[in-house]
């Protein structure tokens, strides 16, 4: 499942169940995201850093914690945040599948598609 957000809170229509993704939050000292998830997201970030320059030299990526609301429950997870300091329309977060196959084969096409859709919206 891929979740995207460009506003502080946005309903997502491209997933089976409506999901709200809230902006990144500050974690307290007792609120740790499982380290296994961090390993996957760091791997996805490293992969993205390898191809972002070929999409847009000013596009950056970082791993951020987020709070996701699904129906009436909330969960804390990690997300990749893509952003450009020169273009505020190029700012989105996305969850990634925590598999080698997704990171190696699907991450780049998804990021390219989102990037191009957001560039088109600006015009």
N, C-alpha and C positions, 0 to 999 in steps of 0.2 A: 504494500500500500504506500502511496506517495501522498503526503499532505503538503499543501502550499499555503503561504500566507503573505500578503503584501501590506495589510493594514494591521493595526494593533490587535483587532479581533475580526475574523472573517469566517463566514460559513463556507464550507467546502462542498461543492456539488459533484466533484469527480470521484467520490468514494462511496462505497455501498451504504454507509450510515453517515448521516450528517455529523461533521466534526467541526468544532471551533478551535482554532489555534490562537493562543494568546501570545503577546509579545514576550520576549525573554524576561526571566525574573532572576532576582538575586537568590542564590542558595544560601541558607543558613549553615552553621557548622554541623548540624545533625542531619542535613538533607543531602545525602550523597546519591548520585545516580550510579547504578551498578557499573562497576569497572569494566565488565565485559562489553556493555553497550559503548562505553567510551573507546575501547579498542577498535570496535567496528566503525564508529564515527570518525576516529582519527585516521583510520585506513581510507575511508571515503573522502575525507578532507584532503589527504595526501594525493589521492588519485585525481581529485578535481583540480588541485593546484597544478598538476601536470598538464592539463589540457586547457585551463582557463585563458592562458596567454594567446592561444590560437583562436579563441572566441572574441575576446576583448582584453587588451593589455591592462585595463583599469579595473577589471572584475576581480573581486577577492572573495574568499570563503573562510568561514570560521565555524567551529562547533560551539553551539549555545544551548543552555538548558531552556526548556519551555514547559508550560503547563497546558495540557490538552483537555478540553471538556468534550466528552462523548455522552450525549443525552444528559443524564443528571449526575454523572460521576466525573471526577477529574483524575488525571494521572500526570506524573512528571516524567519527562523523557528528554532526549537530546534531539537536536535538529542541526542541519547545515544551514547557515545563513550566508546567502550570496548578496553582495552589494558592490556598488560603484560610487566612489566619492564624487564623480563628475556628473552622474546621472541618477537622480533619486527614484526614477521609475524602475531602475534595475536594483531592486531590493526585495528579496523573498527568502522564506525559510522552507525547508522541506525535510521530511523524515525519509530515511532510506531503509530498504530491506537489508537486514544484517546477514548477507550471504556474499561469498566471494563472487559467485556468478553475477549477481546484481551489480556489485561495485565494478567488476571488470567489463561487463557487457552492456549494461543498461544505464548506468549513471550518466555517462557522457551524452548519449542521445537525448535523455530527458532534460538535462541542463541546457543543451543547445536549443531544444524546442521551447522551453520556458523563456530563455533569453530572447529568442527571435519573436515570440508572441508579445513579450513586453516591449520590445523595440517597435513593433508594429502599432501597439496601442498609443505610443508617444506621437505618432505621425498624424 
